[in-house]
């Protein structure tokens, strides 16, 4: 065999469906999708090289996801496990999601078994460490986080083909984390930055979330939601898609109360599944903006 | 004398790849793999020391091999190490597979003691030569 049909390889891997699903279900995130495509292409080419007997170094696939709250880091990590599994890079394709509490112990000698336990569970899959910067606490030099970091680094280096580690967190704090742990930065090949969503994208996300729950927005509600997103963004603690999901949950509450209070007799399926503009406009976000303008 | 206990014990020692394949077979059936070690090779010594707790929730053999590597670092060459797979499904609730992965470099074997009893009866006892030394010094 001296030639390999990359296109056919691509089709056979089932990756096409996975990437298309990613495109369909995740709104926006163009740079992220681009990077995933690049990684997929690299792995396919690597596999082709291997078949032809060309030298291949197993690529390092440890990644760091940085971005503001609610930009889809966890969701993409979950997909990444599936994609890497389809490419045959990880054997099981499961995702083990942990935070500092799962890795770092409370007394001397507690950390190593705890970290190793997590690593054992994650072998053959993807280990997702959310808010990874909490692992390193510079203010306390006796903090056990350092021990967990050392074990992680060792496994990341020695068992690259058994495990993919994804670190996630807010961009600025991850930067400090990496600059104080240069070992991590050099072992992570892919730094992917998750951009904030645009207003239109957030409305689109709202539609997807609602469709999944069996609701829909009425025409005026759609416009109200666009207003809501623009106003919510200027307020503190804005968490992109997560804020939108919470807003929709509250809108559902208001819709339920509205139906309950105003409808004597029967309600139709259509009424039960439509969210009206008033359900959204009753939000605290609009009240805050209105009081702010005169003042 | 080579100890033969558990599955595959009449075959040459398993290589790491073979161990991985066996462990993966266990995990794919949902059995929890457990690592044990001892330096007392007597066949009636059923309960070996446990290396950590049984590995429930580990989907891939690489995780188990990580624990085996740790156990080998601490006890390899001076102890027998075996793996056992526990099936917790209703009705089984017992070991389904057990095999030795590591054994000491030299196995001195067993002495046979005879006790003469009344009426020309003879009782037999086996004792491992290695177990005549105190625990921890038996194979070093």
HADDOCK unambig.tbl for C-alpha pairs under 7 A between the chains (distance, minus, plus):
assign (segid A and resid 120 and name CA) (segid B and resid 58 and name CA) 6.35 0.50 0.50
assign (segid A and resid 120 and name CA) (segid B and resid 63 and name CA) 3.87 0.50 0.50
assign (segid A and resid 120 and name CA) (segid B and resid 64 and name CA) 6.68 0.50 0.50
assign (segid A and resid 120 and name CA) (segid B and resid 66 and name CA) 6.94 0.50 0.50
assign (segid A and resid 121 and name CA) (segid B and resid 57 and name CA) 6.40 0.50 0.50
assign (segid A and resid 121 and name CA) (segid B and resid 58 and name CA) 4.60 0.50 0.50
assign (segid A and resid 121 and name CA) (segid B and resid 59 and name CA) 6.64 0.50 0.50
assign (segid A and resid 121 and name CA) (segid B and resid 63 and name CA) 6.33 0.50 0.50
assign (segid A and resid 123 and name CA) (segid B and resid 60 and name CA) 5.86 0.50 0.50
assign (segid A and resid 123 and name CA) (segid B and resid 62 and name CA) 5.79 0.50 0.50
assign (segid A and resid 123 and name CA) (segid B and resid 63 and name CA) 5.20 0.50 0.50
assign (segid A and resid 124 and name CA) (segid B and resid 60 and name CA) 5.46 0.50 0.50
assign (segid A and resid 124 and name CA) (segid B and resid 62 and name CA) 6.80 0.50 0.50
assign (segid A and resid 162 and name CA) (segid B and resid 62 and name CA) 6.72 0.50 0.50
